C-alpha cells in the first residue's frame, strides 16, 4: 500500500511539472509572436517575416528568451511559424527567414 501511494504522489508531481512546462512554452510562443511582429515586416504574401539573425541579436529577445531556438522549434511544431532549416545556428543561419504563419 505504501509503495502505491508513493507512486501516485510521484505521478501527480510529474503531471504537474509537465503542465507547468507546457504553459511556459505556450507563453513563450505568445511572446515570440509579439517579437516577430515588432521586428518583422510583411512579405509579398502579407505574412510577417523576420530574419533569424535579427531575432537572435536583438537585446530585448536575448533578455526574454532562455532558449530562442527551442521556442522557435516548438512554434514550428505547432505550425505557428515556418522556416526552412532543421537547426538554426547563430552566424550560419542569420539570413534564414522566420515566417509567422498564424497569430
C-alpha positions as CSV (number, residue, x, y, z in Angstrom):
1,X,0.0,0.0,0.0
2,X,2.8,2.4,0.9
3,X,4.6,1.9,-2.4
4,X,1.4,2.5,-4.4
5,X,0.8,5.8,-2.5
6,X,4.3,6.9,-3.2
7,X,4.0,6.0,-6.9
8,X,0.7,8.0,-7.1
9,X,2.3,11.1,-5.5
10,X,5.3,10.9,-7.9
11,X,2.9,10.6,-10.9
12,X,0.9,13.6,-9.8
13,X,4.1,15.6,-9.3
14,X,5.3,14.7,-12.8
15,X,1.9,15.6,-14.3
16,X,2.0,19.0,-12.6
17,X,5.5,19.7,-13.9
18,X,4.6,18.7,-17.4
19,X,1.5,21.0,-17.2
20,X,3.7,23.9,-16.0
21,X,6.3,23.4,-18.7
22,X,3.5,23.3,-21.3
23,X,2.1,26.6,-20.0
24,X,5.5,28.2,-20.0
25,X,6.1,27.0,-23.6
26,X,2.7,28.4,-24.7
27,X,3.6,31.7,-23.0
28,X,7.0,31.9,-24.7
29,X,5.4,31.3,-28.1
30,X,3.0,34.1,-27.4
31,X,5.9,36.4,-26.6
32,X,7.7,35.1,-29.7
33,X,4.8,36.1,-31.9
34,X,4.9,39.6,-30.4
35,X,8.6,39.9,-31.0
36,X,8.3,38.7,-34.6
37,X,5.6,41.4,-35.2
38,X,7.8,44.0,-33.6
39,X,11.0,43.2,-35.6
40,X,9.5,41.8,-38.8
41,X,7.8,43.2,-41.8
42,X,5.1,41.9,-44.2
43,X,6.4,39.9,-47.2
44,X,4.8,39.7,-50.6
45,X,2.2,37.2,-49.3
46,X,1.3,39.6,-46.4
47,X,2.8,37.3,-43.8
48,X,5.2,38.9,-41.3
49,X,8.8,37.8,-41.7
50,X,12.0,38.3,-39.8
51,X,15.5,37.0,-40.3
52,X,16.8,34.7,-37.6
53,X,19.9,36.9,-37.1
54,X,17.6,39.9,-36.3
55,X,15.7,37.9,-33.7
56,X,18.9,36.4,-32.2
57,X,20.9,39.6,-32.0
58,X,18.0,41.7,-30.6
59,X,18.7,42.8,-27.0
60,X,15.1,42.5,-25.9
61,X,14.8,39.0,-27.3
62,X,18.1,38.0,-25.6
63,X,16.6,39.0,-22.3
64,X,13.2,37.4,-22.9
65,X,14.1,34.0,-24.2
66,X,16.1,31.4,-22.3
67,X,16.4,29.3,-25.4
68,X,15.2,31.1,-28.6
69,X,15.9,28.2,-30.9
70,X,13.9,25.9,-28.6
71,X,11.0,28.3,-28.6
72,X,11.2,28.6,-32.4
73,X,11.2,24.8,-32.8
74,X,8.1,24.5,-30.5
75,X,6.3,27.2,-32.5
76,X,7.3,25.4,-35.8
77,X,5.9,22.1,-34.5
78,X,2.6,23.9,-33.7
79,X,2.7,25.4,-37.2
80,X,2.7,29.0,-35.8
81,X,6.0,29.8,-37.6
82,X,7.8,28.3,-40.5
83,X,11.5,28.3,-41.5
84,X,13.5,26.1,-44.0
85,X,16.3,24.9,-41.8
86,X,16.1,22.0,-39.4
87,X,18.5,23.6,-36.9
88,X,19.2,27.3,-36.5
89,X,22.7,28.4,-35.5
90,X,23.9,32.0,-34.9
91,X,26.0,33.3,-37.8
92,X,25.4,30.4,-40.1
93,X,21.7,30.8,-40.4
94,X,21.3,34.6,-39.7
95,X,19.6,35.1,-43.1
96,X,17.0,32.4,-42.7
97,X,13.5,33.9,-42.7
98,X,11.2,33.1,-39.9
99,X,7.6,33.4,-41.2
100,X,4.7,34.0,-38.9
101,X,2.0,31.6,-40.2
102,X,-0.7,32.3,-37.7
103,X,-1.3,34.5,-34.7
